[in-house]
């Protein structure tokens, strides 16, 4: 019985750490308003030059 409790406690401790280490959660998409585009240099939305 003690062995099951140790495994359960270990799983509960390790699972959140593994989910935070997942690289898929680190990327976010930038969206700009209509008529604007994302500028890589300034890292912000700028008006589209016409």
C-alpha positions, 0 to 999 in steps of 0.5 A: 500500500505504501508503494502505491502511495509513493507512486501516486504522489510522485506522479502528482508532483512530476506531471505539472512539471512535465506539462510546463516543460512542453515546448508547444505551449511557448509559442503565441500568435500575434494578431493585428487589427484590420489595416495593420501588420506585425513588424518584426523589427519593432515587435508591434503592429504598424499601419500597412503602407499603400 
